[in-house]
Amino acid sequence: MATRRPRPGTGRPGAALLAGALAGVLATGCGAPAATGADGGHTTAPAAASPASPEDLCTRVVAHWSREVLDGTTYGDYQSMGLSNGQYEILRAVVDEARAEKRRAGAAAADALIDRRVREGCVAWYRSGGPGEGPWQ
C-alpha cells in the first residue's frame, strides 16, 4: 500500500495560522476606511494618485539637496544624498548658479532659480536617457 504525501504547504503548522490571520484581516477590513456619503451610506474611496514620473522624482530630490547645500546645512557625496552621478551634476551646476543669484538678488530669487533650473536639468537628463548603464550614472 502506498503512503500518501500531503500537498505542499498543507503539512506546515504555520500555514494554518497564517491563513487564519489573513482571513481575520480580510474580514475586518484593511486599508483606508470607506468614505461616508451624505445619506450615511458608503461611497467608493478616491483612486490612489498615479506614481510620479522619473523627471518629477528627480526634480524633488535634486531641489531638496540643492537647497540644503546652498544653505550650508549639509555636504556629502552624491551617494550619501541618494543621488545618481547625473543628478549630482545637475545639483552642482544649479547650486553654483543659485549662490550667485542669492548674492545678486536674494534668497527668494535663488529659491526660484533652483526650482526652475533643477526641473530643466532633470527633464533634459531624462530626455537623453536618464541614468546610464553604470551604477554611478
N, C-alpha and C positions, 0 to 999 in steps of 0.2 A: 504494500500500500504506500502511495507517495505522500510525502509530507507537504502540506500547503504552506506557501510562504505568504506572509502578509504583504499587502500592497505597500509600495514605498510611501513613507510619511505617515502611515496609519499606526505603526507599531511604536512610535515615539511618544513617551508620556507628555512631552512639552507641546506636541501638536494639538492635542485636545484642549489644553489650557489656552494656547494661542487662538484657536478657533473660537473658544468661548469668549475670550476677551474681545476679539474682533466683532463678534456678534453683539456683545454688550455695547460697544462703542457705536456700532451702526444703529442699534435700536434706540439709543438715547440721543443720537444725532451728533454730528461733529461739524466743525467749520463755523462760519458766521451764522448768527441767528437770522431767521427769515424776517423780512420787514412786515409790519402790520399795516394793512390798509385802513382807510377811513371807516369802513364798516366793521372793523375788527378782524377781518379775515386776513390770511397771509397772502402776501404778494411775492413775486419772484425776487430774488436778490439781484442786485445790479451785476452785470458782467464784469469780470476782472479786467483791469487795464491791460492793454496789449504791451508786450515787452518792448523796452526801449531799443532803439536802433543802435548799432555799434558807434555811429557818429555821436549820438546823444550821450551814451555812456562815456565815451572818450572826452567829450566836452565837459561833462560833470566832474570827472576825476581830475582832468588836467587843470581846469579852472580852480578847483579846490586847492590843489597843491601849488598852483601859481600864486594864489593869494597868500598861502602860508609862507612860501619862500619870499615873496615880496615884503611881507610884514616882518620877516626875520624870525618867525616863531619856530621854524624848522629848517633843517637842511639834512639831506641824505642823498644816497644814490637812487637811481630810478627803481631799483628792486625793492628798497625799503619803503618806497611810496606805492608800490604795486603797479608801476608803470612799465610799459614796454620801452625799448630804446627809442622808437619812433615818437611815442607820446612824450618822452622826456626831451627830445629835440624840440618839439613844439613848445613845451614848458620853458625851456631855456631861452628860446627866441622871444617868447611873449613876456617873460619876466624882464629881460633886458629892455624891451620897448616900454613896459609898464613903469620901470624905475625912472626912465627919462620923462615919461608922461606925468608921473607923480611929482617930480621936481618942477616941471613946467606948469602943470595945470591943477595939481592937487589929487587927493586920494580918490575922489568920486570919478574923476576922468580916467585915472589908472584902472579903477574897477571896471568901468565901461569898456575900456580898451581890452582888458583881459577877456571879458565876455565875448566881444566881437572877434578878436584875433584867435582865441582858442577855438571857437566854433569854425572859423575859416580854415584853420590848420587841420582840425580833425576831419572836416568834410573833404579837404584836399587829400589828406592822408588815406582815407578810406576809398576815395575815388580812384586812387592809384594802386589799390590793392590792400591797404592796411598792413597788418603785421606780415612780415616776410616769412621765409622758411626757417630761419634760425630762431632759437628760443629768446634771444635778446632783441629781436626785431619788433 
